[in-house]
Structure formats: structure tokens, C-alpha cells
Amino acid sequence: MRILHTDLDLARDSYYAATAPQGARQPPLQGELAVDVAVIGAGLAGLSAALELAERGLQVALLEAHEVGYGASGRNGGQAIAGLACELSTIEAQLGLADARRVFGMTLEALDLLHERCRRYGIDCEWQPGFLNVAVNARKARALRATHDRLQVVYGDAYAAASQWVAPADLPRWIVSPRYHSAVHDGRSGHLHPLKYCRGLARAAVERGVRLHEGTPVVRLEHGPQPRLHTPEGSVRCEQVLLAGNVYLQGVAPQLAARIMPVATYLVGTRRVAPARLKALLPTEAAVCDTNVVLDYFRPTRDGRVLFGGGVSYSRRTPRSVADKLRRRLVATFPSLQDVEVEYAWGGFVDITMNRAPDFGRLRADGAPGASRSSNVYYVQGFSGHGLALTGLAGRLVAEAMAGDAGRFDTFARLRHRAFPGGSYLRTPALVLAMAYYRLLDLW
């Protein structure tokens, strides 16, 4: 195992990169191109939108600065979960209960859409159903149970039918660990190999006529009735634009960048574990995430490993001790894995909003968010670590809006967001202090 210190290495030396077929690389853009829609970012949101638009008969150019799935879409913990990163009370406070229910229903649709695309495009992304949200003590269990009970009552039968409370006495049927008190099991959510899923969507998009160009950073966005995207060796003129690069937009939309914070999170992957041994620890093979603010998340893989994630960093460099720290947390979770070595260590950046709600909308001609429906530049960002399924739905909602039906997209666009305080120099130290406070709360 080697510990890596650049974002580029972290993208390429993960368990996912080692086990996902590469597929044909797409050439950088050279020269001028004219299309109906230009999409920046070949992650899950951009790929989803490109597919939806192409299937509506539109000409689409998809520009990716690095390679398909380079960012969070191809490096994440692999957990596809219903709901949002924020509490639903955040949505209720801004939109009201009726629209909060509508938003939650769309997060369930996002899971259905993921399965639909795997079937339709023949993508084997190693789907495994089941997700456990675990509490580390009785106090956190009470809060988890209250949230679960309210979701069962207020947010409909679709959630209630797939979820159940797991009391302490029943927990060993789901997970065998000294760290956890109780849990909620969601049978509709689950986990998968995210980079295999990304590359499968990219293949499908290219087959349907999307002009995909890897190694093509956008250096400038020129607004107007027909926006133009400038790249190092070419340009794209179009009718509409989607910004789906999240923390990797590289200054194309600075007003958007102020509304999200890039937070690095890390994972390790063990060597293979005997199937019976792994089954004894995770009998249902569900993905697991705790309810702490600074949380741990983990899951078994199809080839018998444990992928274990957690820890955060607010700089662009990986702490040298991160793999050792994660291994210690893994062993604290499953002491019987003390003898199992870590083979992979990697990480990536999550785009977090101030309220952890997703940030969808349009840009004005001056590049600021908050434009009306007449705007031709859309954006989706701020999935806050909860986007593996929701990014796919975001692409569908943008495509609907670009085709003239903006009702569902605008439900999300009505959510209000603030820039992080302190500007580019002070917001990181401020967040470090805030997260130190939340770590203390997690210990209580």
C-alpha cells in the first residue's frame, strides 16, 4: 500500500480504478463545435443529463477536464441511499411539508432510476441491496428512532415498506460489532461499484451520440443567447449549458464556488477476507453508515473486501497518517479483522453546502446564481456526500427543464443557499473550528 498526496494520484490509485474496466478513452476537443447543449463534467450528474438529453433527440457535447468519473462520482463510498444529506426539516422549513414530501419521493425515484439504467444499458455495477444507519450510543439511538418513526408516518408507504427499526437485541442479525447500539435498516437503498456505473453510463452516452471529450477543461464560459465554452484547443457554441463539475469547475463560475466547500474524505480497502468470515460480521452484506457528524461508512465488496471510509481534511493534501487512522477505526469496528491488511487507500473531495441541501439552479448573465427560467445556463451541485443516486435524478430534472418542463427542477431551485462566510481565505479555518466542535458532540 502506498499513501498518496496529490488529487490526481488519489483519483487513479483507488480500489475502484484497479477493478473497473477502462473502456475506450475519448479524445480531447480540438477545433470548434456547435451543439444544442454543452455539459461540463462527466460525473454521474453530467452523464445522466447528457443521456437524457440525447434520448430527447438533442445534440450534446460533454466536456471532462480529466476522465470519466474522475471526481466524487468515481471515488465515493458506493452507498446509494434514499433521502438527502440534510435533515428533511431543513426542506420543510423552506418549502413546506407538501414539497418536502415531493422531494423525498424524488430521492426514492433516484434509486429506481439507477436500476432502470443498469437494466437498459447493461451495466453490471455490483449492486447489493441493504443499508444500515447505525447509532453508536443510546442517546443517538433515540434521535435515530425518532427520525425513523416520523419518516414512516409522514413520508409515505414507499419508505415504510422498505425500512425497519433494529433494536439492540436484534442488531447481531445485521452487524456484529462492539461499536454500535441499534440501527435502521433500509432495504430499498444499497451499494455498488461507482466507477463501473460511471463508465457504463459513459459508454451508453457515446453510443447514443453524445460527443464526449476527456482531457478537456473549460477555461472560460461566455454568456449570451448562444453561450460559448472555451477550452485549451477549441470551443463549443450551444443553446444551453449545464455546469455539473461541482468542486472541479476551476473558476468557470466563481459565484457558485463560494456556495460549496470542498471537503476531502478518505477510504481504505482491505485484502480479501474469507466469505464465511465476512458474512459473520455483516450477515446481510448491507452498507453501513453511522449517524455522527464526522461519520464512518463502510461496506463489503463483491470480491470479499471491506471498504472503510471516514475522516475529513480541509486542505488539498492528504494527511500522511490517514490510512493508519482508518485501519484503526476499522479494527475498532471489527476487532477480528486485526490481522487483515489494507491494500488500497484513496480519497476525494465532497462538495458540501452550508445547510447540506443540494443546490440546483440557473445563472444570470453576470454569472451569479438566482436567474429566472429564461436563463440558458443551469447548474447542479452541493450533494454533500449523499449524491450517488441523487446525481442521476438531477440529470433527469435538468433535462426536463431544458426541454420546457421545469416544475420538478424548480422545486429544488427554490431552496435558498448562502455562501460560506470568510471568503476563500477564512472559510476553511472557520469550518475546521466548526467540525472540531461537532467532533466533541459526537463523543458525547
C-alpha positions as CSV (number, residue, x, y, z in Angstrom):
1,M,0.0,0.0,0.0
2,R,1.2,3.5,-0.7
3,I,-0.1,6.7,0.7
4,L,-0.8,9.3,-1.9
5,H,-0.5,13.1,-1.8
6,T,-2.0,14.6,-4.9
7,D,-5.5,14.7,-6.1
8,L,-4.6,13.1,-9.4
9,D,-3.0,10.1,-7.7
10,L,-6.0,9.7,-5.4
11,A,-8.2,9.5,-8.4
12,R,-6.2,6.8,-10.2
13,D,-5.0,4.6,-7.4
14,S,-8.2,3.5,-5.8
15,Y,-9.7,0.1,-5.4
16,Y,-12.3,1.2,-8.0
17,A,-9.7,2.3,-10.6
18,A,-8.0,-1.1,-10.1
19,T,-11.1,-3.1,-10.7
20,A,-13.2,-1.2,-13.2
21,P,-12.6,-1.9,-17.0
22,Q,-11.2,1.3,-18.5
23,G,-13.1,1.3,-21.8
24,A,-12.2,3.5,-24.8
25,R,-10.7,6.9,-23.9
26,Q,-12.4,9.8,-25.6
27,P,-10.2,12.4,-27.3
28,P,-9.8,16.0,-26.2
29,L,-11.8,18.6,-28.0
30,Q,-9.9,20.2,-30.9
31,G,-11.5,23.0,-33.0
32,E,-15.0,24.4,-32.9
33,L,-18.1,22.5,-32.2
34,A,-21.8,23.6,-32.3
35,V,-24.4,21.6,-30.4
36,D,-27.8,22.1,-28.7
37,V,-26.5,21.6,-25.1
38,A,-23.0,21.6,-23.6
39,V,-22.4,19.8,-20.3
40,I,-19.3,20.4,-18.1
41,G,-18.3,17.4,-16.0
42,A,-18.5,13.7,-16.8
43,G,-19.5,12.6,-13.4
44,L,-22.9,11.0,-12.6
45,A,-24.9,14.2,-12.9
46,G,-23.3,15.2,-16.2
47,L,-23.5,11.8,-17.7
48,S,-27.1,11.4,-16.6
49,A,-28.1,14.7,-18.1
50,A,-26.3,14.0,-21.4
51,L,-28.1,10.7,-21.7
52,E,-31.5,12.1,-21.0
53,L,-30.9,15.0,-23.5
54,A,-29.6,12.7,-26.2
55,E,-32.6,10.4,-25.9
56,R,-34.8,13.5,-26.4
57,G,-33.0,14.0,-29.8
58,L,-30.7,16.9,-28.8
59,Q,-27.1,17.2,-29.8
60,V,-24.9,17.1,-26.7
61,A,-21.2,17.8,-26.0
62,L,-19.9,16.5,-22.7
63,L,-16.6,18.1,-21.6
64,E,-14.5,16.5,-18.9
65,A,-11.2,18.1,-17.7
66,H,-9.7,14.7,-16.6
67,E,-11.5,11.4,-17.3
68,V,-15.0,9.9,-16.8
69,G,-15.8,9.6,-13.1
70,Y,-12.6,11.4,-12.0
71,G,-14.2,13.3,-9.1
72,A,-16.5,12.1,-6.3
73,S,-18.6,10.1,-8.8
74,G,-15.9,7.6,-9.3
75,R,-14.2,7.6,-5.8
76,N,-17.0,7.6,-3.3
77,G,-18.1,5.0,-0.7
78,G,-20.5,3.4,-3.1
79,Q,-23.6,3.8,-0.9
80,A,-26.8,4.7,-2.8
81,I,-29.2,5.9,-0.2
82,A,-32.7,7.4,-0.2
83,G,-33.1,10.9,1.2
84,L,-30.7,13.8,1.4
85,A,-27.6,14.7,3.4
86,C,-29.6,17.4,5.3
87,E,-32.5,16.7,7.7
88,L,-35.9,16.8,6.0
89,S,-36.8,19.5,8.5
90,T,-34.5,21.8,6.5
91,I,-36.6,21.2,3.4
92,E,-39.9,21.5,5.3
93,A,-38.8,24.9,6.8
94,Q,-38.1,26.3,3.3
95,L,-40.6,24.6,1.0
96,G,-43.4,23.3,3.3
97,L,-44.4,19.8,4.1
98,A,-46.1,19.0,0.8
99,D,-43.0,19.9,-1.3
100,A,-40.7,18.2,1.2
101,R,-42.7,15.0,0.6
102,R,-42.3,15.6,-3.1
103,V,-38.5,16.0,-2.7
104,F,-38.3,12.8,-0.6
105,G,-40.3,10.9,-3.2
106,M,-37.9,12.0,-5.9
107,T,-35.0,10.6,-3.9
108,L,-36.8,7.2,-4.0
109,E,-37.2,7.7,-7.7
110,A,-33.5,8.3,-8.0
111,L,-32.9,4.7,-6.7
112,D,-35.4,3.3,-9.2
113,L,-33.7,5.3,-12.0
114,L,-30.4,3.8,-11.1
115,H,-31.8,0.3,-11.5
116,E,-33.6,1.3,-14.7
117,R,-30.4,2.5,-16.3
118,C,-28.4,-0.6,-15.3
119,R,-31.0,-2.8,-16.9
120,R,-31.4,-0.6,-20.0
121,Y,-27.8,-0.1,-20.7
122,G,-26.5,-3.5,-19.5
123,I,-24.3,-2.1,-16.7
124,D,-23.0,-4.5,-14.1
125,C,-22.2,-2.2,-11.2
126,E,-22.2,-4.9,-8.5
127,W,-25.5,-3.8,-6.9
128,Q,-26.1,-5.2,-3.4
129,P,-29.4,-4.2,-1.6
130,G,-29.5,-3.0,2.0
131,F,-28.3,-0.1,4.1
132,L,-27.8,0.2,7.8
133,N,-27.9,3.5,9.6
134,V,-26.3,2.8,12.9
135,A,-26.2,4.7,16.2
136,V,-23.2,4.5,18.5
137,N,-25.0,5.0,21.8
138,A,-28.4,5.2,23.4
139,R,-28.7,9.0,23.0
140,K,-28.0,8.9,19.3
141,A,-30.3,5.8,19.0
142,R,-33.2,7.9,20.4
143,A,-32.7,10.5,17.8
144,L,-32.4,7.9,15.0
145,R,-35.6,6.2,16.2
146,A,-37.5,9.4,16.3
147,T,-36.4,10.3,12.7
148,H,-37.3,6.8,11.5
149,D,-40.7,6.8,13.1
150,R,-41.6,10.2,11.7
151,L,-40.5,9.2,8.2
152,Q,-42.7,6.1,8.5
153,V,-45.7,8.2,9.4
154,V,-45.2,11.4,7.4
155,Y,-43.3,10.4,4.3
156,G,-45.4,7.6,3.0
157,D,-45.7,3.9,2.4
158,A,-42.8,3.6,-0.1
159,Y,-40.3,4.3,2.7
160,A,-42.2,2.5,5.4
161,A,-42.4,-0.8,3.5
162,A,-38.7,-1.0,3.0
163,S,-37.4,0.2,6.4
164,Q,-37.4,-1.2,9.9
165,W,-36.0,-0.4,13.3
166,V,-33.3,-2.7,14.6
167,A,-33.3,-2.9,18.4
168,P,-30.0,-3.7,20.3
169,A,-31.0,-7.3,20.9
170,D,-31.6,-7.8,17.1
171,L,-28.5,-6.0,15.9
172,P,-26.3,-9.1,15.5
173,R,-28.6,-10.3,12.8
174,W,-27.4,-7.3,10.7
175,I,-23.9,-6.4,12.0
176,V,-21.6,-7.9,14.7
177,S,-19.6,-5.0,16.2
178,P,-18.9,-3.7,19.7
179,R,-19.3,-0.1,18.5
180,Y,-23.0,0.1,17.7
181,H,-26.1,0.2,19.8
182,S,-29.0,-0.1,17.3
183,A,-29.9,0.8,13.7
184,V,-32.4,1.4,11.0
185,H,-32.3,-1.0,8.0
186,D,-33.4,0.3,4.6
187,G,-33.9,-2.5,2.1
188,R,-34.5,-0.1,-0.8
189,S,-31.1,1.6,-0.5
190,G,-27.9,-0.3,-1.1
191,H,-24.4,-0.2,-2.5
192,L,-22.5,-0.6,-5.8
193,H,-19.2,-0.1,-7.6
194,P,-19.5,3.6,-8.6
195,L,-16.7,3.7,-11.2
196,K,-18.2,0.7,-13.1
197,Y,-21.5,2.5,-13.0
198,C,-20.0,5.8,-14.3
199,R,-18.1,4.1,-17.1
200,G,-21.2,2.2,-18.1
201,L,-23.2,5.4,-18.3
202,A,-20.4,7.0,-20.4
203,R,-20.5,4.0,-22.8
204,A,-24.3,4.4,-23.2
205,A,-24.0,8.1,-23.8
206,V,-21.4,7.7,-26.5
207,E,-23.5,5.0,-28.2
208,R,-26.4,7.4,-28.3
209,G,-24.5,10.2,-30.0
210,V,-23.1,12.3,-27.1
211,R,-19.8,14.0,-28.1
212,L,-17.7,13.1,-25.0
213,H,-14.3,14.8,-24.8
214,E,-12.0,13.8,-21.9
215,G,-8.9,15.8,-21.1
216,T,-10.8,19.0,-22.0
217,P,-11.0,21.6,-19.2
218,V,-13.3,24.6,-19.8
219,V,-11.3,27.7,-19.2
220,R,-14.0,30.3,-19.8
221,L,-17.8,30.5,-20.1
222,E,-19.0,33.2,-22.4
223,H,-22.7,34.0,-21.6
224,G,-25.2,35.1,-24.2
225,P,-28.1,33.9,-26.3
226,Q,-25.7,31.3,-27.6
227,P,-23.2,30.6,-24.9
228,R,-19.7,29.6,-25.8
229,L,-17.4,27.3,-23.8
230,H,-13.7,27.9,-24.4
231,T,-11.2,25.1,-23.9
232,P,-7.4,25.0,-24.5
233,E,-7.7,23.7,-28.1
234,G,-11.2,24.6,-29.1
235,S,-14.6,25.9,-28.2
236,V,-18.3,24.8,-28.1
237,R,-21.2,27.1,-29.1
238,C,-24.6,25.9,-27.8
239,E,-28.1,26.9,-26.9
240,Q,-28.0,25.8,-23.3
241,V,-25.3,24.9,-20.7
242,L,-25.1,22.6,-17.7
243,L,-22.4,23.1,-15.1
244,A,-22.0,19.7,-13.4
245,G,-18.4,19.9,-12.3
246,N,-19.0,20.7,-8.6
247,V,-15.7,21.4,-6.9
248,Y,-13.8,20.9,-10.2
249,L,-15.2,23.8,-12.2
250,Q,-11.8,25.5,-11.9
251,G,-13.1,29.1,-11.7
252,V,-15.6,28.9,-14.5
253,A,-18.4,30.0,-12.1
254,P,-16.7,31.7,-9.1
255,Q,-20.1,32.7,-7.5
256,L,-21.1,29.1,-7.4
257,A,-17.8,28.0,-5.8
258,A,-18.5,30.3,-2.8
259,R,-21.6,28.3,-2.1
260,I,-19.9,24.9,-1.6
261,M,-16.9,23.8,0.4
262,P,-14.6,21.1,-0.9
263,V,-14.0,18.6,1.9
264,A,-11.7,15.7,1.4
265,T,-12.8,12.3,2.7
266,Y,-10.8,9.0,2.6
267,L,-11.2,5.3,2.2
268,V,-9.2,2.1,2.6
269,G,-9.8,-1.3,1.1
270,T,-8.7,-4.4,2.8
271,R,-7.2,-7.5,1.2
272,R,-9.8,-10.3,0.5
273,V,-11.4,-11.9,3.5
274,A,-12.8,-15.4,3.5
275,P,-16.5,-15.3,2.7
276,A,-17.7,-17.0,5.8
277,R,-15.6,-14.7,8.0
278,L,-17.0,-11.6,6.3
279,K,-20.6,-13.0,6.4
280,A,-20.2,-13.5,10.2
281,L,-19.6,-9.7,10.6
282,L,-22.1,-8.4,8.1
283,P,-24.7,-11.2,7.7
284,T,-26.9,-9.3,5.2
285,E,-23.9,-7.7,3.3
286,A,-25.6,-4.3,3.8
287,A,-23.7,-1.0,3.5
288,V,-23.3,0.8,6.9
289,C,-23.0,4.4,8.0
290,D,-23.2,5.9,11.5
291,T,-25.1,9.0,12.5
292,N,-22.2,11.0,13.8
293,V,-21.5,14.4,12.1
294,V,-17.9,13.2,11.4
295,L,-19.0,9.8,10.4
296,D,-17.7,6.4,9.4
297,Y,-19.1,4.4,6.5
298,F,-18.2,1.0,5.1
299,R,-19.4,-1.9,3.0
300,P,-18.3,-5.3,1.8
301,T,-17.4,-5.7,-1.9
302,R,-18.4,-8.5,-4.3
303,D,-14.8,-9.9,-4.2
304,G,-14.7,-10.1,-0.4
305,R,-13.0,-7.0,0.8
306,V,-14.1,-4.3,3.3
307,L,-14.1,-0.7,2.1
308,F,-14.0,1.6,5.1
309,G,-14.3,5.4,4.8
310,G,-14.3,8.4,7.1
311,G,-12.1,11.3,8.3
312,V,-12.0,14.7,6.7
313,S,-9.5,17.2,5.6
314,Y,-9.9,20.9,4.6
315,S,-6.6,21.2,2.7
316,R,-5.7,19.9,-0.8
317,R,-3.2,17.4,0.7
318,T,-3.8,14.0,2.2
319,P,-2.6,13.6,5.8
320,R,0.1,11.0,5.9
321,S,-1.5,9.1,8.7
322,V,-4.9,8.8,7.2
323,A,-4.6,5.1,6.2
324,D,-3.4,4.1,9.6
325,K,-6.2,6.1,11.3
326,L,-8.8,4.4,9.1
327,R,-7.4,1.0,9.7
328,R,-7.5,1.6,13.5
329,R,-11.2,2.6,13.2
330,L,-11.8,-0.5,11.0
331,V,-10.3,-2.7,13.7
332,A,-12.2,-1.0,16.4
333,T,-15.4,-1.7,14.5
334,F,-14.4,-5.3,13.7
335,P,-11.7,-6.5,16.1
336,S,-11.5,-9.9,14.4
337,L,-10.0,-8.2,11.3
338,Q,-6.9,-7.2,13.2
339,D,-4.8,-9.5,11.0
340,V,-6.2,-8.3,7.7
341,E,-4.0,-5.9,5.8
342,V,-5.1,-2.8,3.9
343,E,-4.3,-2.9,0.2
344,Y,-5.8,0.3,-1.1
345,A,-6.0,3.9,0.3
346,W,-7.6,6.8,-1.6
347,G,-9.8,9.8,-1.2
348,G,-11.6,12.7,-2.9
349,F,-13.5,15.9,-2.4
350,V,-17.1,16.2,-1.4
351,D,-19.0,19.4,-2.3
352,I,-20.8,20.4,0.9
353,T,-23.3,23.3,1.1
354,M,-23.9,25.3,4.3
355,N,-27.2,23.6,5.0
356,R,-26.2,20.3,3.3
357,A,-29.2,20.5,0.9
358,P,-28.5,20.2,-2.8
359,D,-28.0,23.4,-4.8
360,F,-29.7,23.4,-8.2
361,G,-30.5,26.5,-10.2
362,R,-29.6,28.8,-13.1
363,L,-27.0,31.6,-13.6
364,R,-27.7,35.2,-14.6
365,A,-25.8,36.7,-17.4
366,D,-23.2,38.1,-14.9
367,G,-22.5,34.6,-13.6
368,A,-24.4,34.9,-10.3
369,P,-26.9,32.2,-9.2
370,G,-30.6,33.0,-9.0
371,A,-31.7,33.6,-12.6
372,S,-35.2,33.1,-13.9
373,R,-36.5,30.4,-16.2
374,S,-35.3,32.4,-19.2
375,S,-31.6,31.7,-18.3
376,N,-29.8,29.2,-20.5
377,V,-27.1,28.2,-18.0
378,Y,-28.0,25.6,-15.4
379,Y,-26.1,24.1,-12.6
380,V,-26.3,21.2,-10.1
381,Q,-24.0,20.9,-7.1
382,G,-23.9,20.5,-3.3
383,F,-24.9,16.9,-3.0
384,S,-22.9,16.9,0.3
385,G,-21.8,13.3,0.3
386,H,-25.2,11.9,-0.5
387,G,-25.3,12.1,-4.3
388,L,-24.7,8.6,-5.7
389,A,-28.3,8.2,-6.5
390,L,-29.5,11.8,-6.4
391,T,-27.0,12.9,-9.1
392,G,-28.7,10.6,-11.6
393,L,-32.1,12.2,-10.8
394,A,-30.5,15.7,-11.0
395,G,-29.5,15.0,-14.6
396,R,-33.1,13.9,-15.5
397,L,-34.5,17.1,-13.8
398,V,-32.2,19.4,-15.7
399,A,-33.1,17.6,-19.0
400,E,-36.8,18.1,-18.2
401,A,-36.2,21.8,-17.5
402,M,-34.2,22.3,-20.7
403,A,-37.0,20.6,-22.6
404,G,-39.5,23.1,-21.2
405,D,-40.9,21.3,-18.1
406,A,-39.1,22.9,-15.2
407,G,-41.6,22.1,-12.4
408,R,-39.5,19.4,-10.6
409,F,-36.2,21.1,-11.2
410,D,-37.6,24.4,-9.8
411,T,-38.8,22.6,-6.6
412,F,-35.1,22.1,-5.8
413,A,-34.1,25.5,-7.2
414,R,-36.4,27.2,-4.6
415,L,-34.1,26.0,-1.8
416,R,-32.1,29.0,-0.5
417,H,-28.3,28.8,-0.1
418,R,-25.7,31.1,1.4
419,A,-22.1,31.5,0.6
420,F,-19.7,30.2,3.2
421,P,-18.5,33.1,5.4
422,G,-15.0,34.4,5.3
423,G,-14.3,34.2,1.6
424,S,-11.7,31.9,0.1
425,Y,-9.1,32.7,2.8
426,L,-11.1,32.4,6.0
427,R,-13.9,29.9,5.3
428,T,-11.6,26.8,5.7
429,P,-10.3,27.8,9.2
430,A,-13.8,28.6,10.2
431,L,-15.0,25.2,9.1
432,V,-12.1,23.4,10.9
433,L,-13.3,25.1,14.1
434,A,-16.9,24.1,13.5
435,M,-16.0,20.5,12.8
436,A,-13.8,20.3,15.9
437,Y,-16.9,21.3,17.8
438,Y,-19.0,18.6,16.1
439,R,-16.4,16.0,16.9
440,L,-16.8,16.8,20.6
441,L,-20.6,16.4,20.2
442,D,-20.0,13.0,18.5
443,L,-18.1,11.9,21.6
444,W,-20.9,12.8,24.0
